[in-house]
Amino acid sequence: MHARAQDLLKLRELPELEPPAGVWERVLEGVGARAAALRFRRRFAVAAAVIVAAAAVPLTYVVAMHEVAPRPILSLVPLQPARVAWNEASYAPLVAESARLERLLAEMPPPRRIVVGSTAGTIVGLEDRIAYVDAQLSYAAARDLAPKYRRALWDERVELMNTLVLVRFAQTQGF
């Protein structure tokens, strides 16, 4: 016999051991804690981006009042996030809203060459999160996951896109 076959036979002769009591519960608790921490960090990042975007709107008004020549304001950018009609049976309204927000971003003037570091960080963070959600959406479609999971992903994508539109709008206004 080959040495590898002999090793396999020796392994098969070993007794099966039971894991210590409660080990699987501890593993599941650890997984749940990591997932909860990840959800918290995601929500915190979105909340921070929304706060930055919300702070930019009043600042736009104050700076515009002190300018000699008024600057054109993009009429197509909403100052409040769009509200999507919730439909339990379909996530099509979320897909349509996401496409509308993508068009708004494409129609915005190019960003300024000099950008404040915190603004650039916020934009990059939002774009990375959108890319991550897009990857999850692709996986969900490939695995034919339940519609409620896809709806949740599309909902998160629309929220992120709304925030990105607001931040980019503030950026085009010079903040």
N, C-alpha and C positions, 0 to 999 in steps of 0.2 A: 504494500500500500504506500501511497504517497504520504509525505509528512502532513500535507494539508488535510487529507482525508482522515488521518489519525487524530489530528487536532479537533476536527469536527466531531468525531466519535467521542472524544474525551469531554467535549463541551456538552454533548447530549447526556452524558452520564451524570453531570452535575445536578444537584437537587434544585428545584424551583424554589425561590425565596419570595415570601410575601413582603410587600413594602411595609414600612412602619405604620402604625395606626395614625390616621389623620394626615398622611402625607398628601393625598390627593386634594383634601380640603384646603391645605395650605397653598398648594400650587394654584388652585382655582381662585383663592383669595388674592394671591399675588397678581394673577392675570387681571382680575377685576380691579384691583387698586391701580395697576398701570394704565388700564383703559380709562378709568375715571380721571386720572391725572392728565392723560392725553386730551380727553374731552375738555377738562378745565383749561388747559393751555390754549386749545383752539378757541374756546369761547372768549378767553381773556384777550387773545390777539385780535379777534373780530371786534370786541368791545373797544379796545384801544384804537383801532382804525376808525371806528365810527365816531369816537370822541374827537379824534384829530380832524375828521371830515366835518363834524358838527361845529367845531371851533373855527374852522376856516370860513364858514358862511357868514357869521357876524363880522369877522375880520375883513372879508371882502367888502362889506358895506362901509365900514369905517375907512378903509383905504380909498375906496372909490369916491368918498365924499371929499377927500383931500387932494385928489388928482386934478390937474389943470384940464386935461381933455379926458372925457369919459371913455372907458374901454368897452369894447363890445362884449356882451355877455352871451354865452352860448344859450340860445333859447331852447335847444333840444335836451339839455341836461336837467333832470328833475332835481330840485333841492331837497326833496324828501324821497326816501326809498319807495319804489312802486309797490303797491299792494296787489298781490296775485290772488285771484279767486281760487279758493281751495276746493278741490274736487277729490273726494276719496277714491273715486273709481279710476282717475287718470292723473298723470303728472304732465300732460301735454301743455297746460297753461304755464307751468314752470319752464318747460323747454322753450316755449315761445318768448317768455320774458327774458330768458338767458340770451336768446338770439338777438332780441331788441337791444339789450345792454351791450352785447358784442358790437352791434352796428354803431351805437353811440360812441363807444371807444374808438372805433375805426374812423369816425367822422370828426373826432376832436383834432385840433391843431397839434402838430408835433410838440413834444415837451421841450422846455427850455434846455439849453446846453448846460447851464449851471443849475444844479439842484441842491437843495438843502439835504444834508445827510439823513436826517430823520425822515424826511419825505421819501427819499429814495429807498430807505430801508422799509418803510411802510408799503410802498408800491411793490418792491421785490417780494416782501413777505406775502402780500395778497396774491401776487401772480404765482408764487410757489404753492400756496394753498389751493388755488384754482387748479393748477396742474395736478396736484395730488388728488383732488376730488374728481378730475377728469379721468385719471388712471383708475380710480375706484369705480367710476361709472362704466368704463370699458370692461373692467372685471365683472361688474354686476350684469352687464349685457351678455358677456361671454358665458357666464355661469347660469344665466337665466334666473337671477335671484328674484325674490318676491317683490311685487310692485311697491310695498311700503318702504323697503330699503332704498329702492331707486328714487322714490318720492323724497325721502329724507336727504339723499345726496343732491338731487336737483334743487331742493329747498336751500341747502347750504351753499350750492354754487350761485344761486340767485342772490343770496345775502352777500356773498363775497364780491360778486360782480357789482352790485349796488354800491358797496363801499369803495371799490376800486374806481368806479365812475365818479363818485363824489370827490375822492382824493385827487384824481387826475384833473377834474374840473377846477378844484382849488389851485392846483399846480399851474394850469393854463392862465389863471387869473393873477399869477405872480406871487404866490405865497409859498 
